[in-house]
């Protein structure tokens, strides 16, 4: 199965967010070819959500909403810090969007 290099995928996500009048930042840069990406979204009320990639039963990438309910931003940041310490190739992208849009094109599933 063909998969885009991570850097190209990240650049496209940031561009989609910017076209939607959101702000998107690379908080942590990982491996440009095959790093895993975590996507943190913060809305106008400062509520944060974290999307973590997974593979479905057919091998396609889907995004899982991390945490039960709406974890607070400090909990999400602690989880991201833990993941980055254990995976040097990991990317962390933060999107600030008034409506809380994630701009992901793949399916999103809740935990």
C-alpha positions in Angstrom: 0.0 0.0 0.0 1.4 3.4 -1.0 1.6 6.0 1.8 2.8 9.6 1.6 5.9 10.6 3.5 5.0 12.1 6.8 6.4 15.5 6.0 4.3 15.8 2.9 1.2 14.7 4.8 1.9 17.2 7.6 2.4 20.0 5.2 -1.0 19.1 3.5 -2.8 19.0 6.9 -1.4 22.4 7.8 -2.4 23.9 4.5 -6.0 22.5 4.8 -6.2 24.1 8.3 -4.9 27.4 7.0 -7.4 27.4 4.1 -10.1 26.9 6.8 -8.8 30.0 8.6 -7.3 28.0 11.5 -3.8 28.2 12.9 -1.7 25.1 12.7 1.7 24.5 14.2 4.4 21.9 14.2 5.0 21.5 17.9 7.4 18.6 17.5 9.1 17.5 14.3 9.7 13.7 13.9 10.9 11.4 11.1 10.1 13.0 7.8 9.6 9.7 6.0 7.6 7.5 8.4 7.0 9.3 11.7 3.7 8.9 13.6 1.6 12.1 13.9 -0.5 13.1 16.8 -3.0 15.9 16.1 -4.1 18.2 19.0 -7.1 20.5 18.3 -8.0 23.4 20.5 -11.3 25.3 20.0 -12.4 28.8 20.9 -13.4 27.7 24.4 -9.9 26.3 24.9 -11.2 22.7 25.0 -8.7 20.4 23.6 -9.0 17.0 21.8 -6.2 14.7 20.6 -6.4 12.5 17.6 -4.2 9.4 17.4 -3.7 7.3 14.3 -4.6 3.6 14.1 -5.1 1.0 11.4 -8.6 -0.4 10.8 -9.3 -4.1 10.0 -8.5 -3.4 6.3 -5.2 -1.7 7.0 -6.5 1.8 6.3 -5.5 4.7 8.6 -8.2 6.0 10.8 -8.0 8.5 13.7 -9.1 7.7 17.2 -10.2 10.4 19.6 -8.0 9.9 22.6 -9.5 9.8 26.1 -12.9 9.3 27.5 -15.2 12.4 27.3 -13.2 15.6 27.0 -9.9 15.3 28.8 -8.4 18.6 29.9 -5.5 20.1 28.0 -3.0 19.3 30.7 -3.9 15.6 30.5 -3.5 15.7 26.7 -0.1 17.5 27.0 1.1 14.9 29.5 0.1 12.1 27.2 1.9 13.8 24.3 5.1 14.3 26.4 5.1 10.7 27.4 4.7 9.6 23.8 7.4 11.9 22.5 9.9 10.6 25.1 9.3 7.0 24.0 9.2 7.7 20.2 11.8 10.0 18.8 10.2 9.8 15.3 6.8 11.2 16.5 5.3 14.4 15.2 3.0 16.7 17.2 0.7 19.1 15.3 -1.5 21.6 17.1 -4.5 23.2 15.3 -6.3 26.1 16.8 -9.7 26.4 15.2 -12.7 28.4 16.6 -15.1 25.5 15.8 -12.7 22.8 16.8 -12.3 21.3 13.3 -9.5 18.8 12.9 -9.1 18.9 9.1 -8.3 15.2 8.9 -9.5 13.5 5.7 -9.5 10.0 7.1 -12.3 8.5 9.3 -12.4 9.5 13.0 -13.6 7.0 15.6 -14.3 7.6 19.3 -12.7 5.6 22.0 
